[in-house]
Amino acid sequence: MARVGAGFDRVLSALVSLAEANPRMKAVSRLSAMSDEELAARGLKREDIVRHVFRDIYYV
């Protein structure tokens, strides 16, 4: 059973690595690291970051 768990952990780690390497997720991280004032200067609010980054492919 431990081998199944270890295999699942490896698959999950690979999926997380893929998601973190996605340019859109990097943009979300970059914008999330900004202050509210910096976001406001770009016309954004913190709650709008994901919507802004994915605006061209998802209606969120």
Summary of the structure (lengths in Angstrom):
residues: 60
radius of gyration: 16.2
end to end distance: 39.7
largest distance: 52.7
contacts: 116
relative contact order: 0.10
helix: 73%
strand: 0%
